[in-house]
Amino acid sequence: MDASRTALTVPAEETLDPDDWSAVEELSHRIVGDAVGYLRAVRDRPAWQDVPAGVKAFFEAPLPRSPSPLAEVYREVAENVMSYPMGNIHPRFWAWYMGSSNFTGALGDFLAAIQGSNLGGGNHAAGYMDQQVVNWCKEMIGFPAAASGTLVSGGSMANIIGLAVARNAKAGIDVREHGVAAIGKPLRFYGSDQIHSCHRKAMEALGLGNRALRRIATDAALRIDLAALRTAIAEDRAAGFQPACVIGSAGTVNTGAIDDLRALADLAEAEDLWFHVDGCIGALITVAPANAYRVAGIERADSIALDPHKWLHAPFEAGCALIRDATAHWGAFAVTPEYLEKTTRGIASANWLHEYGLQTSRGFRALKVWMALKEHGIEKFGRLIDQNIAQAHDLTASIEAEPLLELVAPTNINIVCYRYRPRGMGAAALKALNTEIMLRLQEEGTAVLSDTTVNGEHCLRVAINNHRTRRSDLDLLIRETLRIGGEIAETGIAG
Ligand SMILES: Cc1ncc(COP(=O)(O)O)c(C=O)c1O
């Protein structure tokens, strides 16, 4: 065949790399500059603002088929995405429960993506760093060095990892081989009636069913009632169930209540139960000098879920499951297909990290956590945790000093539940009034709170997991709650 004709018919090979690296470099400098400015000015922007209809419509544009210049792509992102954030990096964002991220962590995410490594495992630096961060998490909690662990997407996944190992360890059969239907006596798990909803999802996904998780009543401090727990376990044994696992909450989502972890560890030992701690909120209080005593006993758990994207402020996502018995952990997930066999040398000669969880491909989550820990040191993170807890207690004192405000639940750590309460108003009207206060605070861009119901009482909920919050922000919250509450009381919700 004629060589010149072949050259004409073979299409040029393509790549996603830019044609002009210097233009990309220039644009990248601009993006980084904008990002620094964005973070530096976060306090000056509204805590939240609604997404305009035009911006919502932007996200309905069809699949792009032809190219656009990267500068134009970035302009669209800056305009439509960066302008309408959730707001959890704002100093007055206290809704639900999430950390407030940090610039160093964002650089870590960027570099992780640039390197692009897959943390399914292998003999490369990212894999070793992943293990190092897990080891650091063990050290923070006071877990033995021989324990095992894995970085996952967040607390929900960390809990399901711990509970899966618990199920397999207590099933009495090889559940992986035979399935839950072959378990002789139905397993029972226990947690307080304040337990996070992810445990329900976990029980369902593990094939045990929601009813296998018995919710135990709580005491006046919203901690699991130990006597009620003992009774439930005895009842279940008598009824032919197999009590398998007790889940302690180190910080409940509603009020931050911390179960008596030492007592739960003793009880689990006496009853031969697996002891899992949901420490998504509070496990890291272990590093906070003024408050570490609150989570004493956590180090005795068989498994722990913790969340670096909360009090280590890692950009989403980063969770961590720790399992005391490394063999049980590996045994719950390891599969070695022929295409993932280990070698004695080369890239496949290190641990396969996918053998410790459900994902095969895994992102390089460790870098963002590692860089922020190296930059600040764990002692600073400990002080920031103490700072948030002190702020929550100050806010509580301010609420208690205001006749029109009412504390709805005891403040334990960094979560404050309160409401605006004029005299003589019924429950439904109070809920409507406080919901309206919450919505106006959001819509005016002042602060983002969420709400919940504790012991049947609706309330506003302030979860201070935020390294940017200052006491003056909380003073503003009090003033604005009173102002908006007063306005609504005068003019009604519609007014
Ligand atoms: C006590 C508790 N457990 C579990 C979770 C779930 O964690 P994630 O949102 O990281 O999946 C949360 C989330 O706030 C939580 O507060």
The ligand as an ORCA input file, in Angstrom:
! r2SCAN-3c Opt
* xyz 0 1
  C     -23.605     10.370     64.962
  C     -23.455     10.289     63.479
  N     -23.252      9.102     62.915
  C     -23.130      8.956     61.584
  C     -23.202     10.043     60.745
  C     -23.068      9.854     59.269
  O     -21.846     10.380     58.850
  P     -21.599     10.831     57.323
  O     -22.547     11.953     57.074
  O     -20.182     11.226     57.329
  O     -21.894      9.652     56.469
  C     -23.409     11.314     61.294
  C     -23.501     12.507     60.434
  O     -23.593     13.612     60.878
  C     -23.548     11.441     62.696
  O     -23.778     12.633     63.260
*
